[in-house]
Amino acid sequence: MKVTIKNIKSENYKNNINLYNNFIKFLQKQFPLKEDIVVNFVGERVGKMTTGNRRSNSEINVLTKKRIHRDILRTLAHEWVHEYQDKILKMKKGPNIGGKNEDMANAESGSIMKKFEKTYPKYEEKMYE
């Protein structure tokens, strides 16, 4: 499984490559994907996305503009869990509000953030920049 990272006009990613790469490795251990995936860190919204979205071709977009790292990474974790739900668990997509998939992605992404911060205390201050 290969993760391709694209930086699309995102200063956040360009200036914090180690943090983002370590987080992606951590995600892969928590929710291992079997197929290749593309993660786009974007400086501007793409289409109707709010803070992130996942496309059916195993591509995740994460908005970075005017957001702290903790929020950016939580969005990435949320969309990664959706990818895991689709490709590994074979869950059918449900409602965006109050659906089983959405509730699980919200809960798991919060849990992932706490585990990551405990595993990598060196990033504690960086997470709030």
Buried (B, 14 or more C-beta within 10 A) or exposed (E): EEBEBEBEEBEBBEEBEEBBEBBBEBBBEBBEBEEEBBBBBBBEBBEEBEBBBBBEEBBBBBBBEEBBBBBBBBBBBBBBBBBBBBBEEEBEEBEEEEBEBBEBBBEBBEEBBEBBBEEBEEBEEBBEE
